[in-house]
Amino acid sequence: MTLSDLSIKNPVFAWMFMIGLIVFGALSYQKMGVSQLPDVDFPVLTVSIDWEGAAPEVMETEVTDVVEDAVMSVQGIREVSSTSRQGRSSVSLEFDLNKDVDVALQEVQTKLAQAQRLLPKEVDPAVVSKSNPEDQPIMWLAVSGNRDRRFLMEYVRDQMKDRFTTVPGVAEVTLGGYIEPNLRVWLDTEKLRQRELAADDVLRAITAQHAEVPAGRIEAPRQELNVRVMGEAGTVEEFRRIILPARSGSPIYKTIRIGDVAEVEDGLADLRRISRSNGVSAVGLGIRKQRGSNAVAVADEVLRRMAEVRADLPQGLAIDLNFDTTRFIRDSVHELVMTLVLAAVLTSLVCWLFLGSFSSALNVILAIPTSIVGAFTFLYFFGFTLNTFTLLGLSLCVGIVVDDAIMVLENIVRYREMGQSRVRAAIVGAREISFAAMAATVAILAIFVPVIFMKGIIGKFLFSFGVTLSVAVTLSLLEALTLAPMRCSQFLDIGHTTGLGRGMDRFMTGLSTLYRRSLVHCLNARWAVIILAMAIFVGSLFLAKGVKKEFVPSQDQSRFLVRLQTPLGSSIGFTDDVMKQAESIVSQRPEVLRTFAAIGGFGGGDVNSGMMFVSMQPRGARPLADPFKKPATQSDLIGLLRKKLNGIPGVMKVGVQDLSQQGFTAQRGYPVEFTVRGRDWDTLATVSADLMKKLEGSGLVLDVDTDYRLGMPEVRVTPDREKANERGVTVGAIADTINAMIGGVRAGKFTRGGKRYDIRVRLATGDREKPADIERVYVRNNRGELVRLSDVVAIREKPTLLTITRKNRERAIGIFANIAPSHSQGEVLSFLDKAGAGLPEGYHLVLSGSAQTFKESFSSLTFALVLGLFVAYMVLGASV
């Protein structure tokens, strides 16, 4: 007994099966997460280690090299890249795509624990984190206002963050532009000198006089009491009154308090980042969703919570939605769903029009919800989300899923027209056509199943596309072999009784006659037809070479990112002034909805750079404004702003990044990214500069930039060992004093309002504004005397690197750029292939990010195409 026989003889079972597929598919659809892209794990880990005040060269040799050496033995590493900068080392580990990132995380942590003894004792513990574009914030909120900056920071951390973290579906809330509250101890050089004190005297006093340790308990026969020594200062005023008990270990008989030699302030950590929303001081809250959750639903819940929070805000504070990626996700998914519904409606109309009978058309139309809606059940259990790839696959297969049903229906109609009963015609017709229907379905699967086995990043994203199509097409075959024959056995009518049906019969008869005549002519000129077909095929291959190629097309998502750089060595105040001018220029455009500026980056440290997230008005709401003749597109506005921002005095470089091209890579997200690698920094700098000039001169790219930053002013303090020895001063004492006075050190913890804050000791701002101020600092020698640093050190300025980058333990310089209008990614990569061939011996060019993925993906797509054609011909040959 065949499947069709089983369904025809048990129609209730078949109807329940169809209804079950539709009902459970609809339930699965409601529970599926919604996102723009599939949840893809990029097996990339980042190891970050901080060492306050350490120079990039020191970070490279003392920290970065040790970490790289430790993790290189972890299995499955594809590439190791590192960046060493002032006070921070960042090592990025990219693994093979089939590597479990959680297993890799454990292995890396184990290696770091083993290497801990080789790292300097002063470094902070290593932080290992996973990097995944899908885990980037789906929206940014901005809390802004004219209140005191410390109040703003504390309120966001203590009140706002937790309220949004508890929203269902939210995995984490990231704070952008947040500065940690600190108790600041600002030392005064002159007051210390007058009292014959050094920085280490103050540090020892804080350690000894501001401490609270467990004191145990008192156990009486009938009572037990906890004992607590209240050794910590509870207020700022109390901290100021802490007494300095000794100079270099010798007692001080005159009372000297911390407040006598320093200004104590309940303030913030060093200002290394500044954030603004629409020009007002702000802190950003980045909302990250949980994996597999519905991004749109999470965003809706966050907006509801934001409305609740807004009602409770203190006077002078405001909260607004500053950057929402789900708006585009919402529009994209809605458009894809509408396309899916429209495709189903049009397919139904075409079936009714050509079949000429409502009962025949209904039999075919019911195959659409059964296959498409039923597929959601399988997609849900596969862990897929409703995203661009899954919905695109379903939209594409709407016209495919009716093919098998039409094939079975036509054969059953043929037997019905021969005079057989509905049941008999359904049994015989379905049996006869079953193998042909299976062969046709397998031929279609042969095209899409190879997509599932594609390698590389594109294979990860197209996996859900291939599975979706395969599931829907397989369900359509099952529906055609079971449900379609059952329905035909119950209500199939034959004969066209309507005027429309008779008219379609006459049209098809005329079309058949025309086709028959054309076929005769073609068969009489077989070789001419074959030669013409081959000529068209070969000609199309030549035309394919002229088609522009790119990995991700640019889309108008009404959002982009402006990156701005000032000259190396610029202060954060200077960069902030330049960024204010940039914000003013951008905000004046009527197409712009909101801006969020971050000077120094979200993490801080790059004080000569800033970034600005720009949200535009939706495409249908943009006004007409000069110099455009029609409402500006995102690309139009980017081109205009690029010119205006480059004209700001003090701007060294401006780059505008289209955020729609991010998401397929764990790198920066630029369409053009590569590194030049080799041995010598000077040669690398020369080679990379030549490449950048060639790129800029080609006209293929815009915003060419590099991570190589030479020219950062560095003050080098060189101890005179002879003079230092004569005065009893050690090099270690010089380094510790300069670190405490100029760099600043953490001296303990301070408690306020149930929170613990760092106590940071540093020289007052007015005493460390220029290199010569270092010479005025005093250091204590081994005899307890104070020695002026100018007597034992030499100070000079020299330009140095801002960051030191290495790839696979090779020195490397990264270059990245945007593609110029009317050009494509493929053109740029072809240009780079030729340029890379002329590099000196020992130096080579390596693509990275989107550019690397582009090359891998096209070779993988070619493999899938060839394999699909091969399997399809095998299936068609076997079915003859």
N, C-alpha and C positions, 0 to 999 in steps of 0.2 A: 504494500500500500504506500503510495507517494504522499508527500505533504499536502498536495492539493486535494487528493482523495479524502484525507483525514479532515481537512477543513470543510469540504463540501458536505460530508456525511455528519459533521458535528458543527453546524453553523453557530450555535450558541457559544461553543468554546472559542470559535474564531472571532466572533464579535467581542467577547470578553477580553480576548487577547489584544485586539486592536484598541479597545477602550483603556485597557490597563497600560499599554504603551503610552497612550496620549496623556492619561491622568498622572502617571508617575513621572513622565517627562515634564509635564507642567509643574509638578511639585519640585522637581530637581532644578528647573529653571529659576524658580523663586529663591532657592537656597544657594545658588551658585554665586560666587564672588564676581564683582565687576572691576575690571582694570583695563588699562589701555594695551598692555603687553602681557604675555604669559609670565607666570612666576618662574623665572630662570635663575638658578644659583650660579653665579660667577665664582669659581673657587679661587678667590683672591683674599689674602690676609694682609693686614698692615700692622707692623710692629712699631710703636712710637715710644721713644725714651727721651725724657727731658733732663737736662743738666744746666741749670741756670747759669748764664754768663759765659758758657764755654764757646770758644770760637769755632767756625765751621771746620777748620783743619783739625782741631782737637777732637771734635765730635766724630770726624771721619776715621781717625786713627784709633781713638780710645773706645769708641762705642760702635759706630757703624760696621767697621771691619770685624769686630768681635761677634756681633750679631749675625752678619752675613756668613761668617765661617761656621757658626753654630748651626744655622738652619739649612745650610747647603746639603746636608746629608738626609734631609727629610725626603721621603720617596714621593715622586710625582711632580716635583717642581719643574715648571716650564720656564720661568724667568724670574730673576731676582733684581729688583731695582731699588735704589736708595737715594735719599736726599739728606744731606747734612747741612744744617744752617745754624745760626747763632742760638745755642741753647737747646736744640732739638735735633734728633735723628729719627728719620722715618724710613723703614725698610718695607717694601711691598713685595709680597710673594704671590706669584701667579702660578696656579697648578693646572695640570691637565683637566679637561672638562669632565672626565669621568671620576675625578677624585672627590670623595665626600669631604666637603669643606669643614664639617664638624670634627671628623677624624683628623684632618690636617691641623685644625686648631689645637687639638690635644697634643699632637706630636710636636708642634712648634712650641707650645708652652713648656713641654718637657725639656726640649733642647735649650730653651732660654733659662730654665731653672738650673741646668747643668753648667751653663756659661756664666751664671751670675757672679761667681767668684773672680772671673776675669775682668769684670766691669769695675769702673771706679766706684768707691763706696758712696760718693756724694750724689750719684745719679738717682733719679726717681725710679720706682718700679716700672718695668715694661708693661705697656698696655697693648694687647692684641685684639684686633677687631676685624670683623668680616666686612668686605666692601661689595655692595650689590646695588646696581642702579634701581632695581625694583624696590629696595628698602629706603630710597630717598624720600624725603618728606613730600606728601601729596598736596600739602597746603602750608602756607606760612601766615600766621597771625602776627600782628604788631601791637604791642602795648606801648603807647606813647603818651607824653604829657610834659608839662613844664615843672613838675615836682623835682625835688632834689634827686640827683642821680643815684645815690646810695639807697634812698627810699624806693626808687623804681626797681633797682636790682633785687632788693630783699623782698619786695612785694611780689614780683614775678616769680622768684624762686620759691617762696614760702606759701603763696596763696594761689597763683595762677597755674603753675605747672601741674600740680597734683589734681586740680579740677579737670584738666583736659586729659591727663594720663588715665583717669578712671572712665573715660568715655568708651563704651563697647566698641571693640575693633581697633583701638589705638594701641600700638605696641610700645611707642616711646615718644616723648616730647623733647626735642632738641632746642636748646636756647641759643639764639644767634645774637652776638654783640653783648653777651652777658659778662660782667666784670665781678669777680668774687669780692665780697666785703672783707676788709682787713683792718687790723689795728696797726696803724702806721707810727713808727718811731723815727722822726726826722732829726738826725744828728746835726749839731752845729759845730763846724770845725774850730771856730775861734773860742767858743765856750769850753770845748774839750781841751784846747791848748791851755787856756787860762787855769784850768783845774788839773792840768797834767794828767789827763785821762786819754785813753785810746779806745778804739771801737771794741776791742776784745774785753775791756773792763765792763762796758755796758752789757755785752752779750753774756758774760759770766754772771752779772748781777741778775739779769732776767731769768737765767736758768736756775740760779740758787734761790732767788727771792720770790719767784712767781711759779710755784709748783704745788701740785696737790697729788699726793700718793695715798693708796689705801692704808688705813690705820687699824683695821681689824674691828673687834667688838669686845665688850665687857660682859662676862657671863657671871651673873649673880645667882644665888640659890633659887630665887623666885622671879628673876627678871633678866632680860638680855637687852643690851644697849649697843647700837652701832656707834663707832667712833670715826669722826671725820676731822681731819686737820684742814682748816680753811686757809690754805697757803696761797691760793691764787687771788690776784686783785679782781674785785668784782665789778669795778667801774673804771672809766677812763681816768677820772680824777684820782682814784686810788692807785692806779697804775703809775700815774705821774709821780706819786709820792713814794714809790719804791726807792729805797736807799741803796746807793752804791757802796758796798762794804770794803772794797779793797782796790788797790792799784797793783796790778801784776802780782797778786797774792799777798801783798803787804797791806796791813789794815790802814784805813783812813780814819783819822780821829776827828775830822770835821764832817758834819752831816752834809752829804751831797746827794741830791735826789735826781732821778731820771729827768724830771721836768726842768732841772737846772741846766742841763746840757742838750736837751732835745725837746722838740715839739711833739706831743702825743696826740694823735688824731684818730677818731673812729671813722675811717674812710674806706677806700677801695684799693684793690691791687693796682699795679702800674697800668696806666692808661695805654694799652697797646691795640685797642680796637674801639671804634665808635660806630653806632648804628643810628639810623634815622628813618622814619617813615613819613613820606611826604614832607620832608624837611624838618620834622620834629623829632627830638631825641626819643629813642625807642629801644625795646628789646624784642627780638623776634622769637616766636614759638613755632618750631617746625613739627608738624604732625606726621608721624610715621605710622602706617597701618600695619596690622598683623598680616603675615603671609596668607594668601588665599581669601582674605576677607573682601567684602564689597567696598571698593574705594568710594563710590558715590554715596552709599549708605553711611559710611564712616564720616564723610564730609558733611552730610546732612545733620548727623548727630553732633558733630563739632560746632556747626553753625547754631544749632539749638542751644548747646551749652554756652556758646559765646553770647547769645542773647540774654541768658540767665546771669552770666558774669557781668555783663555791661550794666545791669541794674544795680549791682552791688559795688561798683568801682568807687574808690575814694575821689574826692574832689580834685580836679585837675588831671585825671588820667582818662584815657580812651583806649578802646580795643577795636581793631578793624581787621577785616580780611584783606590781606595784602597781596597774596599770590596763591592762586587756586588752580592746580593742574587738573582737578576733577571736572572743571567746566568743559575742557576739551574732551575728556573721557566721556562725560555725559552726552555731549553733542555727537561724538563719534559712534558710541554704542546706540544711541537713539536713531541715528541715520542708518546704521547697519541693520537694526531691527526693522525700520521702515522699508529698507531695501529688500529685506527678507520677505516681509509681508507683501510688498508690491510684486516681487518676483512670483510669489505663490498665486496672487490674484491674476496676473497676466498669463501665467502658465495655464491656469484653470480656464481662462477665456479662450486661449488658443486651442486647448483640447476640446472645448465645447464647440468652437467654430469649425474645426476640421473634422471632428467625429460626427457632427451634425445631429447628435442625439443627447438629450440631457442625462438619461440613465447611463449611457456609455461614458459621458464626461464625468459623471459623479463617481463612477468606479475608479477612474484614473485620478480624479482630484483628491479622493480620500487617501491616496498613497502619500500625498505631501505631508499632512499633519502626522500620519503614522510614522513616517521615516524621520522627518525633521524634528518634531517634538519628542518622539521616542528616543532620538539620539542624545537628548539632554540628560537622560538617566545615566547613560554610560559615561558621558563627559563629567557628570557630577562625581561618580565613583572613581574616575581616573584622576580626580583632583584638579581639573581644569577650571579656568575662570571664563566668564563672558568677556572676551577681549577681541581685538582687531582680527586676530588670526582664526579663532574659532568661529566667529560670526561671519567672517569672509568665506570660510569653508562652507558653512551652511548655505549662504546666499548663492555660492557657485553651484552647489549640487541640487538646488531646487528643480532646475530643468532636467537634471540627470535622473533623479529618483522616480520620475514618471515614465522613463523609457521602458523599463521592464514591464510595468503595468500595461502600457500601451501595446507592447509586443504580445503579451498573454491575451489581452482583450481582443485584439484583432484576429488572433487564431481561433478564439472561442466564437467570435461573431461569424467567422467563415463557416464553422460547423453549424451554427444556428441558422444561417441562411440556406444551408443544405437541407433543412427541415428537421433537424434533431431537436429534442427538448432542451430546456435550459440546463438541467442537471447533466444530461448526457453530453451536451456540447461542452460544458465546463470541464467535465472529467477528461474527455478525449482531447480537447484543445489544450488544456493545461499540461497533460502528460506529454503531448507531442512537442510542445515548445519549451519544456523545462530546461533541457540541455542547452538550447540556443540562448535562453535567458541567462543561464549561469555563465556561459562563455562570454556573453556581452558584458556582464558585470565584472567578471574576472579581468577582462581586457581593460575596463576602466580602472579597476584597482591596480592593475599593473603600472598605470601612469602615476598614481598617487602614493602607493605603498613605498616605493623607493625614497620618497621625500622623508619618510619616517627614519630612514637609516642614514640620512645626511650627517656629515661630521661638522665640527666647528660650531661657532656661536649661532650661525644662521640655522644649523640643524636643530639646535635646542629650541629656537623660536618656531620653526616650521614643523616641529614634531606634533604639536597640538593641531596644526592645520591638516597635516596628513592623516592623523588619527580621526579627526572629526569627519573628514570626507569619507574615509574608509568605513567608519561606523554607519554613517547615513546611507551610503550606497549599499552596504551589506543588508541593512534593514529594508531597503527598497526591494532587494531581491527576495528576502523572506516574505515581504508583504505581497509581492507579485506571485509567488508560488503558493501562497496559502490564502490570504484574505481576498485578493482580486478574484480568483476562481469561485470562492464562496459567494461573493456578492453577485457575480455574473449568474450563478445558479439560482439566485433568488429574484432579481429584478432587472435583468438585462432585456431591453427591448431592441428590436432591429427594424430597419426601414425608416426612411426619412420622410416624415409626414408634414413637416413644416416647410414654409417657403424658403427659409434660410438653409435648411438641410438639403432641399432639392437644388437650390442654387449652388451650394458647395459641391454637390455631386457633379453638376455640369462643369464647374470650374476645374475639379480634379480630373474629370474625363478629358477636357481640353489640354490640361497640363500633361497628362499621361501621353496623349497623342504627340504633343510637341517633343516630349522627352524621347519617345520612341523614334521619331524622325532624326533627332539630333544624335541618338545613339548609333543609328545606322550609318550616318556620315562619319562618325568617329571610328567605327569599326572598319569602315572602308579605307580609312587613312590612319592605320594603327601607328606606323612609324612617325608620322607627323605629330600625332598626339603625344607620343612618348618623348620625342625630341623637345616639343614645346614645354611639356611638364618638367623635363630635366633642366631646360633653360631657365624656367621660372624658379626652380629650386636653387640652382647655382647662383642665379642673380640675387636671390634673397639672402644668400650667405654673404655675398659681397656688400649688400646694403646693410647687413647687420654690423659690419665693421664701422660704418659711419654713424650708428646710433650712439648717442651719449650714454655713458654708463656711470651710475652712482649707487652707493649702498642704501642710503636712506634719503628719499626726496624731501626737500624743504616744504614745510607746511605752515600755513598762517594760523598759529595757535594763539595769537594775540599776547605773546610773551617773549621776551628776549633778555639777554644778560649783557651789560656793558662792563668791560674791564678797563681800568684806567691805571696808568703808571706815571709816577713822577720820577725825577732823577734819583739815582742811588744816593743814599745818605740823607734824603729829605726827612724831616721830622713828621710825626703824625699830625702836628698842627698845620704844617704847610700842605700836606696831602689832603687834610680835611677842608682847608680853604679852597683848594682846587676842586674837590668833589662837590662842594656847595655850588660852585659855578656850573658844574656839569648837571647837578640836580635842577638848577634853575632853568637851564636850557631845555632839558627834557620835559620838565613839568609844564612849560609854557605851551607845549604842543597840545592842541585840543584832542588829538587822538589818544593821548596818554590818560589812563585811568588812575594808576597809583605807581609810586616808586618806593623801593626799599634799598637804602644805601648802607654798605658795610665797609668802613675804612679799616684797613689792617686785616681784612678777612674775618670770617666768623671765628676762627681759632686764634686770631691775633698774631703778631710777629712781623708780617709784611707791611710795615708802616709806610712804605713808599707806594703802596698799591691800594686800590679800592674796587669794589664791584657794586653794581646797581641792578637790581631786578626791576624790570619795567613791565607793567601790565597795561595792555591797550584796551580801548573800548572794543566790544564785540564787533565783528565785521559789519553787521547791519546797522550799527549805531554810530559809526564813525562820521564825523562831519567833514564837509569839504573845506579845505584850508590851503592857503598858498604854501608852497609853489605848485601844488598838484592840481591837475585838471579834473580829477575825480577823487572820491574818498581813498585815502592812502592805504595801500596794503602794508603788511608787516615788513616786507622787503623794501618797499619805498621809504618807509620811515627809518629803517636801519641805515639805508644809504645816506639819507639826509643828515641824520644825527652823527654818523661817522665823520662827515666833513666838518660839521659845526664843533664837535667835541675836540677834534684835532687842532682846532684853532685857539683853544684855551691856553693862555700863558702858563708855563710851568708844566704842561703835559708832555711827557716824553713819548708815550705810546698809548693808543686807544684801540681796543678790540671789541667788536660786537658779535656775540655768539647767538646763533639761532638754536634755542633749546629743543626744538622739534627733532633735531638730529642726534639727540642724546638717547640713551636707553639701551643700545645694542652693544655697549662696551663698558668696561670698568675703568677706562682711562678718562682723559679730560673731556672727551665728547666732540672735539674738533674733527671735521671731515678729513683734514690732512694732518697727520701726526707721524713723525719719524725721529730717529736719533742717529747721530753720527758718533761712532765709537772708535777709540784708538788709545794710544799710550800717553802721548804728550799733550798737556793742556794747551800750550801755545799753538801747536799744529792743529789741534781740534778747533780752537777758536778761529784760526785762519780759514780752515776748510768750511766750517759751518757758516762763517760770514760770507764766503764766496757763494755758497749754496743759497743763502738768503737773498743775496743780490740777484742771482740768476732767477730765483722764484719771483721776486718782485718785478724784475724786468720782463718776465714772460707774459705778464698780464693775466695769468691763469688764476691767481689767488689774491686775497686781501688780508689785511691784519696779520702779516707775517710776524711771528714773535718767537722768542727762545727762552729757555729757563737758565741760560748762561748769563750771569750778572757779574761782570767784572767792573770794579770801580767803587765798591763800597768802602768808604773811608774807615780805616781801622787805626786806632791809637795803640801803638806798641810800646809797652813799658819794659825796658831792658835793664835788669839790675846790674850795677857795677859791682862785681863780686869782691874786688879788692877793697873798695871803699866800704862796702857793707860789712866785710869781715873786720875791718879796722874799727867800725862802730858797733860791732856785736849784733848786727842785724842779719837774720837768716832770710833766704829767698822765700821760704814758706811763710814767714811772718809778713813779708811784703805782699805776697799774693793774697793771703787771708785778709789783710787790712784793706787792700784795694777792692776785693770782692765784697766785703761788708759795706764799705763806704760808697763805692761807685755802683756796683752791681746790685747790692742789697741781698740780705739773707733772711731766712725764716728762723726766728729765735724761739718760737713756742706757740702756744695756743691761748686764745682768749675766749671766754664764755659770755654770751649775751643773749638773753631771750631763749635759752635752751639750745642755742646753736654754737658750734665751735668754729672760730675763725683763726687764720694765721696771724701771728705777730711778725711784722716785717720791719727790719731795721735798715735804714739807708741814710745817706747824707742828704741834707735838705737840697731842694732843687737849685736854689741860688748859689750853692757851693760846688756845683758840679756841671756848670754850663759849658765849660771849655776845657781842652786838654790840660792847660796850665793849672787848673784847679787840683789836679792829681798831685802836683808837686807840693801843694800846701798841706797835704794830709800828713799826719805824724804816725810813725810806727814805733812800737816799743822794742827795745833791744834786750839781750839776755842779761843785762844788768839792771833792768827796770827803768831805764831812761827812755825819754821820747826823742826820736830822731826824725827830722823832716825828710820826706821822701825825695825831695830835690837833691839831697846830699848823697843818695845811694842809688838813684836810678836815672836813666836817660829816656826821654820821651820823644817819639817822632810819629808822624802820620804816614801811612802807606795804603794805597788802594788794594783791596783784596776781593775775593769772591763772596757774593752774598749767599750762594748755595753751591754745594758740590754734589753732582749727580753721577751715579754709577749704574750700569746695567750689566747684569751677570758678572759683577766684580770688575768690569771694564769702565774706564772713565768715559762718560757719554755726555753729549750736549743735545738736548731735545729741541726740536723745531716744530711749530704748529701754525696752522693758518686756516682761513675760511676760503671757500671757492668763490671766485668772481662770477658775477652774473653772466649768463649765456655760456658758461663753461661747466664741465662736469668733473667728477672725481676721477673717472677713468683717464681723462686727458692729463690731469696733474700727476697721477701715478706713472703714466707712460713717460712723462717728462723726468720724473725722479729716477726711473730705471736707467735712463740715458745719463743723467747727471751723476748717479752713483757709480757708474762704470769708470769714471775718470778720476776717482779719488786716489790719493797716494797709497803706496803699498803699506799694509798694516792698518789701514783705516777703512771702515765700511759703513754703509747706510742700511739701517734696519727700520722697516715700517712698524708702526704700533697703533693701538687704538682702532678707530673705525677704518683707517686705511689698510691695516693688516687684515682685519675682518673682511673687508671688501674683496681682497685677493683670494682669501681662503674660501669665501662664499661662492664666488663665480666658478671656481674649479669644482666645488662640491655640487653646485647646480648643474653643471655640465655632466658630471658623473650620473646624477639622478636622471637627467634627460635621456642619456644614452641607455642607461639600464632600463628605464621605463619603456623606451621604444623596443629594445631587445625582448623584454618579457611580453610586451603586447603582441609582437609578431609570433612569438612562441605559442601564446594562447590562441591566436587566430588560426595559426597553422594546425594546432592540435584539434580545433573544433571543426575543421573541414571534413 
